[in-house]
């Protein structure tokens, strides 16, 4: 029975009220479906959105009623000739009976689901097609031209509802990004000294800084290599500061510091309920770093499955949050750093070759402190000045013999070790002379206070060995060392091989 103008107006007002009251797209869709079911009695109701990439239409939410076998919950592939394809071109499209044209693209989805007819009308907002509204039936098309005309009126109202919902989601997402950026910047400000200049006089560092100046002006990906403590983090910040992206903050992810199961969440974000403990939506670093720089420190520690996803994101500049369906575009400049030999890791199948070549566009090797001895005195003076200012101490007096002794030392912890040593000197020898006899005491003090920092490989080796003793040499499985350490079995096996650890030495 045809609806009167008044009845049609009431339904449209109900849809409008639902748009005002509902705060989520799931709630809005459910209310719309509830209001339309008594009017159209369809077997499947869905709303498809056009995202502009001409590969997939995304469902506003997965459709209600009969499901389409072979179609993901996220969307429907774009193929010319399909009913939504025609409707996306601003025209109402009706298939009265798919049995009359079984070869039409997309009709196989309907036939497999037991559906026989479909009507699809565009949602148009300010002259732009947002998507389509689709009603499908398991019988030949039962709707009259008047009913289809009413569906077109509803589609115009739904266009407004969906547009408002998408705008609200975008604003909420942007607000979330800004909040994450604020929190990130507050942490960065708290963790970094105000002085960020790179101190050097050596030819080796001059060549590095010339390369930094050359690449900073571009958007090229940079791969920083060098031993622990050589200043790769500071070089990354310098490249960003000299780039045209410097108006935005640089974002950093330490890949080695993250639990493997949470790395993708940290990089790409996650939706509420994506996994146990995901109580709210989280914005990932790639999304936060849009139009800025993302520094991926210790890139060699990424699990292989995350390496594959990272490669795809670097190629397409697109990704989805963990548990999400919406494609997010982000214009990010990548700076990666590692203290490992990535070529060797590639040969040992511990690092993807295609990702290595994607990162190795502009490699920069940072020399260790022992290869730039000319810089030691200048660094020593700079660190003393900073430490005295920060600790409110009088500077110690450095004898020539003490400086000479420091120049003979190998500095396995590089600049970071020197900076930590200077802080101990300022605390223990404020306004007193420091002589060569103090060198052994200060370095021994360093070994006890910062043992893990001075030799990270040794610390890691001891930790893995402790866990292997606990597991009686078992590497994989539920009770294995890999599970205890939160690592993939292959990752742990690689580290054991590199550190010279044999599981058989710990078997009972």
N, C-alpha and C positions, 0 to 999 in steps of 0.2 A: 504494500500500500504506500502510495506517495506521501511524503511528509509535507505538511503545510509550511508556508514561509515562517510562521511563528515557531514551529517545532524545529526547523532548521536553525533559526537564530538561537534558540535555547541551547542546542548542541554545540554550536560554535562558541557561545558564551561559556559553556562548561569547559571546553578545551582551553579557552583563554584563562579561565580561573585556575585550571590545573597548571598552566605555565607559570602563574604567579605564585602558587602555593608550593610547587615541587622544586626541590633544590638539587636533585640529581637527575641525570638523563634516564636512569632506570625507572625512577619514580614517575617522571613525566611520561615516558613511553607506556608504562603500565596503566596509568590513568587514561591516556588517549585510547589505548586498546580496549579498556573497559567501557568507555563511552561509545566507541564505534561498533562494538560487537552486536548490540541489539539492533543497530541500524542496517549493517551490511552482512552479518552472519557469515563472515569469511572463514576459511580453514587455515589461512596463514596471513599474518599482517606484518609488514616490515617497512622500515624507513632506511633508505640507502643514501649515503652522503658522497659527494664528489670531492676528491682531495687534490685533484689537479695533476696527478702523476700518470694518469691514463694506463695504470696497471691493475689497480684494484679499487672497487667501490667499497667503502667501509660501512658496515651497519652502524646506525645510530646506537642501537643495542641489538643483540641477536634477536631475530624475528620471533614472534609468538605463534603458537599453533604448530602445524606440521613442519618438521625440520626438513631441510634439503640435504640428502645424502651426498657426501663428496665435497661439500662446501664448508669451509672453516667457519668458526663462530665470528671471525673478524670481518669477513667480506666476501665479495663475489668478483671473479676475474672479469676484466673488461673485454668484450668481444663485439665488434660491429654486427648489427643485426639483432642482437639481444633486445628483449623488451625494455629493460632499463636504459640501454644505449640510446634507443629511439626517444624515450621520455626525457633523457638528459638534454636532448636537443630541443627542449621547450615545446614538446607536443605530446598530448595524451595518446597512449598506446594500449590497445585492447587485443588480446588473443581469446577468441570466443571458444576455441577447442583446439588444444595442442595436437590432437590426433589428426587434424586437418593439415598440419604442417610440422611433422615430427623432426624434419631436418633443420629447422630454424635454430640458430645458435642459442644455447641456453635452455631449449625446451627439454633436453635430456634430463636436466636437473629436476624439472617439474614432473616428467614422466616417471622417473625413478622414485619420486616421493608420492606418487599417486595423485598428483594435481593435474587438472585438465584445462583450467582457464585462469587468466590473469589480467588485471587492469592496473596500469601504471601511469601516474600523473606526476608532473614535475612540481617541485616546490620552488617558486621563484620569488626572490627578494631583491628589490631595487634593480631589476633587470638581469640579475645573476641567478643561474640555476644552482641551488644548494644541494639538491638531491631529488629523490623521488619517494612517493608513497605508493605502496604496492598491496593489493588485495588479491589473494589466490584462492581458488576453489577446486574441490575434488570432483566437480561436475561441470558441464558446459556453463558458460557465463550466464549467471542468473540476473545480473543487474540491468535495469532499464536505462535508456539514455538520460532520463531525469536524475536517476540515482548517481550515474557517473558524473553528471554535471554538478551534483551536490558534493561529490568527492573532490572535484576540482576546487570548489569554494573552501572545503576543509583544508585542502593542500595549501591554499594561500595563507590561511591562518596558521597552519603548522609551520610554514616557512618562517613566519615571525617568531613562533615559539622556539623552533630549533635554532634560529639565528641568535636569539637572546640567550639560550642555553649555552651555545658555543662561545659567545662573547663572554659570558660569566665564567666559563671554564678557563678561557684564555686569561682573563684578569686574575682569577685565583691562582693559575699557574705562574703568572708573572709576579704576583705578590709573594708566592712561595719562593720563587727564584731570588727576588730581592732580599727576602728574609734570610735565605741561605747565604747569599753573598755577604750580607752584613755580618752574620755570625762568623763566616770564614775570614773576613777581613779583620775582625776583632781578634781572632785567634792568631792570624799572621802578624798583626801589629804587636801582639804580646810576645810572640816567639822570636822576633828578629830585632837585632840591634839597629839603631838608626843609621849607622854608617854602613853603606853598601858599596863603597868604592873598592875597586880591585887594585891592590898594591903590587907593583912590579918594576923592575929595571932590566930584567934578563931579556935576551933576544928571543928565547923560547916563548915567553909569555907575550912579547910584543907581536910575534907572528899570530898567536892565538887571538889577541885582541884586534889585530887587523882583520882577521877572518870574521870575528864577531861583528865588527862594524859593517863589513860587506854584506853579511847574511841578514843582519837585523832589519835592514830596510826592505827586505822581501817578506813573503809569506811562506818561504820554503821550510819544509820540515828539517829540524836539526837533530842530529844524534851526538850527544856528548859522551865520550868515553874517558876512562881514567880510573885510577885507584881510589879507594875510599878516602875521603877527607881532602881531596885536591881542589874542591871549590866548584863542583859542577852546578850545585844549586845556585850559587852566586852568579855564575856565568849565565844560567838560564834567566835569572831576574834581569841581568844586564841586557841580554838580547831583547827581552820584552820591553824594557824601559826605553831602548833605542828604536823600537819598532813603531809603526803607525797605529798599532793597537794599544799603545801605552796609556790611553785615556781610561781604559778598562783595567781592572785588577787581573793579575796573572793567577791562575788556579793550579794547585799542585796535588798530585796523588802519589803517595809512596807505595808502590805496588808490593813491596816486600813486607809492609806493615799491616796488610789487610788479610783477614781470614779468607781463604780461597772461595768459600761459598758466598761471600758478601762482596767480592770484587766487582761483579757486574752491577750490583745495586749501587755501589759507590760511583762507578763510572757513568752509568746510564739512568740511575734512579729506579724507583719502584712505585707501584700503585698500592694503595691500601688493600691489605688482604692478599698480596701477591705470594706471601709465604708466612710461616709461623713467626709471629713477632712483628710483622709489618702492620702496625696499628694505624699508620697514617701515610699519606703519599710523601715520598722523598724525591727531591730534585737532585739529579746526578751532576757530576762535574762537567760532563760534555754540554749539558743544557745550561749550566751556570756560566760556562766559558764562551758562550756564543759571542762572536765578534771580538774575542780576546785570545789569550794563549793558555794552553793546558800543558803543564809540565808533568810528564810521566817519569818519575824517578824509579830506579831499579826495575826497568822494563823487562829485564830478563826473568824476573820472578813471576810473571803472569802465567797462569795455567794455559795449556794449549787450547782448550775450548774457548777461553776468553780472548786469546790471541786471534782466533778465527773471527770472532764477532768484532773485535777492534779493527781488524783489517777491512771488514765490510764497511764499518762506519767511516774509516779514513777515506775509502774510495767513494762512498756515496754521500757523506755528510748527513746521513739520515740514520735514525735508530728509534726503537720503542723502549719505553721503560719496562723493567721486569714486571710481568703480569699485565702489561698494558697493550692496547690495540692501536692507539693513535701514533702515527708516524711524526716524529719531531725532527726538524731540520736545524742544524747548528753549524755555523761558520767558525771553525776552530783552527788555530795554528798550533801545531804539535812540536814540542821540544821533548825529546826522550833522553834518558841518561842511564848508564849502566857501568858497573865496575867489572863486568864479565866480558869474555871474548865471544861476541855473538856469532861470529863465523864458526867457531868451534862448536857452539851450542847447536847451530844449524846442522853441522856435519853429524852431530850425535843425536839429531832428531828431537832435541829438547826445545828448539825454537823454530818457528815457521820461517822457511826461506822467503816466501812471498812477503811476509810482514817485515822481515829484515831489510829487503830491498826497498820496501815502501818507506821505512824509517831512515835508511842510509842515504838519503838524498844529499845532505850536506853534513858529513861527519866532521867532528871537531874533537881532537884528542887533547886532554888537559895533562900536561907533564907533571910527574910527582915532584915533591919539594927537593928531593936529592938531585934531580936533574936541573934545578934552577937555584944553585947555592947563592948566586948573586942577590937573590931576593930576600934571603933570610934576615939580614940585619934590618932592612926596611920593614919587613913584616914584624920583626921583634919589637921595633920602636913603636909601630902603629898599634900593636896589640897591648903593649904596656900602657900607652896613652889612653886607650879605650877602657882597659881594666881599671886603671887608677880613677878615671872619671866615674865609672859605674860603681866601684866598691868604696869610693871616697877614701883612697889610700895615697900615701906619698910614694913616688916611684922609687924602685930599688936602683942601686948603682951597679951597672954591668961592667965587670972587668974584661979586658981584651982576651984574657985566657979563657974566661967563661964563654965568651962569644965564639972563640976558636973551637972550644970543645963542642959547642952546639953544631958548628959547621961540619964537624967530623961524624956526627951522629947520622944514622940512616933514615930516620923519620918514617917508620912504617905507617904511622897514622897521618902523615902529611901535615897540611896546614892546620887541620882540626886539632891534631896532637900538639902542635906548637902553640896554638891559642890556649888550649887547656893548661899546658905547662906554664905559660906566662901568667895565667890567673893564679896558679899555685905560688909562683914566685912573688907576685904582688901581695898575696895574703901572708906568706911566711917571711918575706924579706923586705917588707916595706921600709923605705928610708935606710936600708942597709946595703952593704956591698955584697954582690954575688960573685963568688970565685969559682975556679975550676973544680974545687973539692965538693962544691954543692951539686954538680951535675949528676953524679951517681945517685945521691940521695933523692933529688927531685925526680929523676927518671924511675927509681925504684918506687917512690911514692905514687908515681903515675901508674906503674904496673899494678899496684894493689888497688888504687882507687878507680882506675879506668881500664881494667884488663880487657874487657869486652870491646871497648872502643879501639884500643891499640891493635888488637888482632881479632877482627870480627870472624875470620875463617876459623881460628882456633876456638873461639867461643861457640860458634855454630857446631863445630865438630864435637866439642864436649857435650853440648846439649843433645845432639842426635845420639851420641854414644850412651848417655844416661837413659834415654828413652828405649834404646835397643836392649839395654840391660833389663829394663822393666818388662819388656815383651819377649825376653829370651831369644832375641835375634829375629823375631817374626816381623817382616816388613809390611806385608799386605794383610787384608782381611779385617774382620770386625775388631780383633784384639791386636792388630798390628801397629807398628810405630807410625806409619803414615796417617792412620786415623787419629792417633793420639796427638800428632803434630798438626793436624788439620791440613795435610798435604795430599796431593794425588800420589799414588804409589810410584808412578814414573818420575815425578818431580823429586821425590825423596831418593829414589835409586840414582838419579843423575847427581844429586848433591853428594850422596855417599861415594860415588865413583870419583867425583872431583876432589873430595876431601880425603880419599884413601881409606874409607871405612868399609870393612867387610862384615856382613851380617853373620857369617859363619863363626866369627870370633866371639859372638855373644850367645850362641846356642848352648842350651843346657847339656 
